[in-house]
Amino acid sequence: MEYILALDQGTTSSRALLLDRRGAIVSKAQRPVSVLTPKPEWVEQNPEVLWRSQEEAARDALERAGVKPRQIAAIGIANQRETFLLWDRRSLEPVGNALVWQDRRSTALCRRLSEGGWEETIRQKTGLRLNPYFSGTKLLWVWENLPMLSSRLNRLCFGTVDSWLLAQLTRGEVHATEESNASRTLFYDIYEHRWDQELLALFQTPLSLLPKMLPSAGLFGKGTGFWEGIPILAVLGDQQASLYGQLCWGRGGLKTTYGTGAFSLMNLGNRPLAAAEGLLISSGWRLARQTDYVLEGSVFVAGAAVQWLVDGLRLASNIAQVEAMARQARETEGLVFVPALTGLGSPYWDPSAEGLLIGITRRTRPSQIARAVFEGVAHQVCDVIEAMGRATGAPLHEMKVDGGAAQSDLLLQMQADLLGLPVARSGCHEATALGAGLLAGREAGFFSSPEERSSFGQIDRIFSPLLDPRERLRKREEWKSAIDRARGWRTEEPGPSPP
């Protein structure tokens, strides 16, 4: 058994990596995953597609390397975190689609709970905000809009995507999760390390529906069928897995992953902050009965903004063409784009915000629009990192980055310029899957010495700030003015839709 299989089930694709005993990637494969938008504000995915695409990617990775399942020492799982689903514990049949983290159907419900005074209680226990982003508010929406499910509660399982993959791999024998995923539901107390009864009552969710809590590394169960007998030894939410894969194992380690959204995490060690205005505090991973906490800023739209120029505006036929177009413009000439296509996350937390393109004149060209979109993504991340600096009071020296959109040299140079910090791009394009694989490998007895870990965390390129500080300040002030205009745009909710 010479290999570790790492699974990474994300919003737009399912990926699989095969790692050897040195942590080197032997092979990889991926399958696309579609997103469904049946109504405005609704974002869903087919649970069967999530599992089938992940298994197909895993089988493909093995086939490309000529590796048999019996040669796999362990499986590690990384997954999109706030997306959740319900399924029948006997038949494993899903109850409807999975509700995706981008879904905003519970916006009015969040406002109601906030007006009821629950915001501070939730923050103190979970480290999170009352926002449609998290599982709990959408689950309460399900209970209130689909009352017929109340008669089936004793047969249902609730789970984030990691729990769903565990159930499929073990054919229903395992219903479990771990802290990095549980800490994103709104009903897990990250300080007491338990499902919170008061919050479960608030979200009308019985404890019997919830998965068993396990450490982030350890035996979750063993595979069945094609995966017969392979131990599943690590599970992490995707952003925490990326933090682990970027070797940010100590306090102060900072990374941003650019994918559909952009997610910045800082390792806080085992001493979480009491509060961090505009940011989230979550569990990073729990190992040997000790939790490493993370400070997080969540930008909902990053790579998705660039993709919108392709799919929505049809400004180009692919993302590479969008970047080439953006390079044609040396400056946006005052054009600013706020990518609030699904509201604003950290540090604003405004689901009523809408996307904004401001500064348009008769001189505006498509190339400037494309450049403004890239800059808008970088500005959002700057807002998050600046908030982290204020929250911790610690100087920041460098930011590690990974993810699909981080392959854009243009974006990362903009990021370094606007942030005023060096930006170090990972040499591994699959840091999320790598993190899950490294943690599973550690648990399996691989990578036990520092020498064996020496090849991890290689840097592809460092982008140093080149922009004049006065120009940086001007651009940041323009951005702040634009984002103030984008906030609070939607003052009324769309009319109610039947379930």
N, C-alpha and C positions, 0 to 999 in steps of 0.2 A: 504494500500500500504506500505508494510514493507520491501521491498527489492530493491537493486540496481543491475542492470545487466551490467556487464562490458564485452565489446568485445575487443579482441586483435587479429587483423589480421596480421600475420607475414609471413616471407618468406617461412618457411617450415611447418607452422601449423596455424590453426585458433583456438583460445581458447575463452572460456567464463567462467566468474566467477559470482556467485550469492552471494552478500554481504547482511548481515543483518544491522540493525540500529547501531550496535556497530562496524561495519566495519569488522566483522568476515566472513570468507569464509564459506558459507553454502554448496555449491556444485560447481563443476567445470567439464568442459568437453573440449575435443579438437578433431580436425580432421586434418589429414595430408594434406598438399598442395604440389603438384608436381611442379617442375621447368623444363621448356623446354629449350633445347639448340639446336635449329635447325641448327645453323652454328657456326663455331668457333667465339668466342667473343660475341655471341648473347645469352642473357638469357631472357626468357619470361615466362609469366604465363597466364592461361586461366581466363579471368575476371569472367566468370560464375562459375568457380570452386572456386574462391576467395569468392564470395558471398554465394554460396551454402554451402560450408564448414563452413563458419561463422554462417549462420543461423542454420545449423544442430547442431553445437556445442552449440549454445544458447538454442535451443529447448531441447537438451539433458540435459543441466545443470538444466533447469526448471523441467524436468521430474524426474530427480534423486532426487530433493528436494521436489517433490510433490507440486510445486508452479504453479499457473495459471498466465497468462499474466496480468490479472487485478490487481494482487498483486505487480506488478513492479512499483515503483515510478518514476524511471528514467533509462535511458540508457547512458552509457559512452563508448566512442570509442577510442581505441589506434590502430595504424596502422604502417606498414612499410612505410617509408616516401617518398623516392625518386622514388619509383615505380609509374608509371602513366599509364593512358589509355585514349582513346577517345571513346565517345559513342554518339549515336543519341539521341538528347534531347527529341524527341517525342516517339520513340519506346523503348528507353533504350538499344537498340542493340549495343554491343561493336563493334568498328572498329578494327578488328584484336586483337591480344593479348596485354596484359599489358607488357610494357618494364620495366624490373626489375633493381634495383639499381646496381646490379653486372654487367649489360650489358656494354660492352666496344666498341660497334660498332661506337661510335662517337669520337674515339681517334684521328683520323686524322683531324676531324673537329675542335676539341679543339686546336690542334696545329695551324691550320689555323687562328682561332680567336685570339690566343695568339700572333702569328706573326703580326696580324693586330692591336695589341696594346690594346686589350680589357681587359687583365687580371686585371690591377689596377682599372679600372672603376667598374668592377664586384665586386672586393674585397671591395671597398669603399662603395658600395651600399648594397651588399648582405651579406658580411662577409664570402663569400665562395671562392672557387678556380675554375678555368676553368678545369673541369675534367668530364669524362664520367659518373661518379658516380651520378651527378645531372640531374634532369629531363630536363632542358632546352636544353642541347646539343643534347640529343637523340630526343627531339621533333623537333629540327631543322633538324636533319637527316631524320626524317619522312617527313617533308615538301619537302626536297630536293630530296628524293628518291621515294616518292609517290605523284607526282604532281596532280594526278587525284582527290585527296582529296580537292583541292582548290575550286572545284565547289560545295562542300558540307559544306563549312565553316559555313554558316548560320544555319546549323542544328546540328552542332557538339558541344559537351561539352568536355573540358579538365578537368582532375581531378587526384589528387593523390588518394590513396586507400580510404582515409577517405571520400572524396567526392563521390566515387563510392558506398560505403556502405550507405551513407546518401540518395543517389538517390534511392537505392534499398529499403531501409526501408520506404521511403515516396512515392514510386512509381513515382519518377520523379518530385515530388512537390518541392524538395529542391536541389539546386545546390550551395553548400557552402563549405567553409573550414575555417581554423583559422591559426594564425601566425606560430606556430611551424612547420606545414606542408608547408605553403606557403614559409617560409624562406629557404626551401631546393630546390626551383625550378630554381634558378638563375635569376628570373625576379621579385622578390619582394624586395623592399627597406625596410630593417628592422628598419631603423632609422626614415623614413618618414611614415612608416606603410601603404604602398600602393603598388599596382602593378606599376612598373616603365615603363613609356612610351618609354624611350630610349632603355631599355633592351628588351621590347616586340618587338620593331622594329628590333633589332638585331636578335632576334630569330624568326622573321617573324610570330608572333603570335598575332592575333587580341584580344583586350580586351573582346570582346563579347563571346569568348570561355571559359573565366576563371570563376571560382566560386566566389560567393559573400563572402566578408571577414567578419567574425563574431568573437567576443571574444572567448577565449578557453572554457569558461563556460558561459552558458546562453541557451536560447531556440533556438536550431537549427531547430526544427520541431517536428512533432509527427508521430509516426509509423502508418502504415496502415496494412490491412489484419490481419494476426496472431498477429501483434504488435499494433493493432488499439489503437490509442489515447495515447500511452506511450510517454512522452516527452523525447527527446534526449537532454541532458543538458551539456554534456562535450565531447570535442574532443581534443586529443593530439597525436602528433607523438610518436612512440613507445619509443624512447630513452628519450624524455622529460617526458613521462608518467612514465617511470621507475624512473627517478630522483624525480618526485613527490611522487611516491609510496615508495621510500626510505626515505621520509621525509627530503630531501635536499632542504628545503624551504627558507633557508637563504643564504646570500652571503658566498661563500667558501665551501658549501656542495659539496662533490665529490663522484661519483659512477662510476663503470664500469659494463656494462652488457655483459656477455659472451653468445653469441648465435652463429648463423652462422658466424657473425663477432664479434668484440669486440668494444664497444662504450663507451668512457669515457667522462663524462660531469661534468663540474664544474659550479655551480650557481654563476653568476656575479652580481646578484641583478639588479637594474635598471640603473647601470652605466657600459656600455660595454667598453671593451678595444678599444683603437684606432687601434691596430694591434696586431696580435699574429702569429709570423712566424711559418708556418707549421701546424697551427691549424685553426679551423673554429669558427666563432662567429655567433650564431643563436638566434632566439627568443626561449625562454623556454616556456613561456605561457603569455598570455595577459589577465589580470583580472582587472576589474574596471578601464579601460583606462590606465593601467600601465603595461608595459612589463618587465618581468624578463628575462634577457639575459643569455645565457650559452656559455661557452668555450668548444669546443668539439674536440676530436681526434677520427678519424674513422679508425679502423683496419678492412679490408675487409674480412679476413679469420682467424677465430679462431676455433670454434667448427667444422667448415667445414673442417679444416685441419685434425682433428682426424677422421672425417667421411670418408675422402679421403683414409685413411689407410684401412678402411673397404670396401668401395665401389670400390675404384680405385685399390689399391695394393692387396686387399683381404688378408691383413696381419692377420686379425681376423674376426670373424663373427659378432661382435658387439662392441660398444664403451667400455663396461665394460671389455671385454677381452683385448682391447688395453691398458687400464689403468693397468690392472693386468700384462700385458707384460712389460709395461714401468717400473713398480715397481721392476721387476727382475734385472734391471740394476741400480746399485747405482750411476753410472757416465756414461756420454756419451763418455768419452775418446777423447774429442776434436771434436766430431761430432756435426755439427751445421746445423739446418734446418731453412731456411727462407721461411715462408708460403705465398709467393707472387703468389698465384695460380690465382688471378685475378688482378695482379698489386699490387702496394703499395699505401695505403692511407696515413694518417697522420703519421709522419710529413714530409714525402718524396714526396707524390703526384707524383708518377711515374707509369703511366699505362703501360710503356714499360718493367717494371721489371717482372721477371719470378721466379718461385719457384727454390730453390737451396738447395741441400743436399751436404755438403762439409766436408772433413775430413774422408772420407771412407778409410778403410784399410782392410787387410785380417782378422783382428780381429773383424771387425764390425759385430754385431749381430742384429737380428730383434728387440730385446728388447731395444737396444741402439737407433735404428731408432725411435721407439715409444717414448722413453724418449725425444729425440731431438725434436720431433714434439711438445710435451707439452711445452718444454722449449722455442721453437720458438714463440709460442703464447704468453707466459709470457714476453719474450723480447720485442715483438712489443708493448705491453701495457706499459712496462717500458719507451720506447721511447716517448710515448705520455705523460705520467705523468711527466717525466723529462722536456719535452717541456712546460707543463703547469706551472711547478714551475718557469721556466725561464721567462715565459710571465707575470706572476702575481707578481713575486718577493716575494711571501708569502710562509712561511714554510708549508709543508703538514704533517699532523699528522696521518691520517687514510684514507683508501679507503674502501667504502662500495661496495659490489658486489652482483650480482644476475644473473639470467639466467640459461639455461639448463646446459651449460658447467661448470658453477660455482658449480655444485654439485660434481665436482671432487676435493677431498681433495688434491690429488697430484698436480694438476694445481695450486690451491690456495696457497699451501705451497711454490711451486716454485715462485709464484708471489710475496709473501711476502719476500722470500729470495733475489730475484733479485732486488726488488724495495727498500728493506730496510725499509719498512713501515708495520704496522699491516694491515691486510686485514680482514674486517668484513663481513661475509656472512649473507645475510638476512634470517630471519626465514620464509619468504614467498617466495616460488619458483616462484610466479607469480607476481613479483613487477610491471611489465608493465601493466597488466590488472588491478591490484590493484590500481595503480595511476589513471587510467581513472575512475575507480569506486569510489575512494575517492573524486575526483573532482566533479563528477556527484552527489554524495551523499551530499557534502557540498552545492552544488547549490540547492538541493532538501530540504535542511533544516536538514539533518542528520549531526551528528558529529559537532555540533555547539560550544561545549565547550572543553577546554583542557582535562577535565576529560574523555570526550567521545573519545578522540584521544589517550588516554594513552596506549592502547593496540597496536597501530600501530608501525611499525618499529622495531619489535623484532628481535634480533640478534641470529642466530643459533650457530655460532662459530667464534672466532677470531683466525686468523693465524698470529703468531708473527715471525719475521725474525730469522732464526737459522744459516744461512750461515755466515762463517767468512768473514768480510769485504774485505780482500785481495782476497779471492776466488771469491767474488761477482764482484770485479773490473776486475779480469782476465776473467771471463765469459762474462762480458759486452764488454770488448775489443775484444774478439773473435767474438762476435755477430756483432759488428760494422764493423769489417773487412769482415765478410761474407756478410753483407747486401750491402756493397759497391760493391761487386762482382756481386750481383744479379741485381743491378740497371742498367737501360739502355740496358738490354739484347736484347730486340726486337728492332732492328734498322730499320726494314722495316715492313710496314703494309701488311697483307695478300692481295692478289689480290681482286679487287672489285667483289662482288657477286650481281647478279640481285635481285631486291626486290621480 
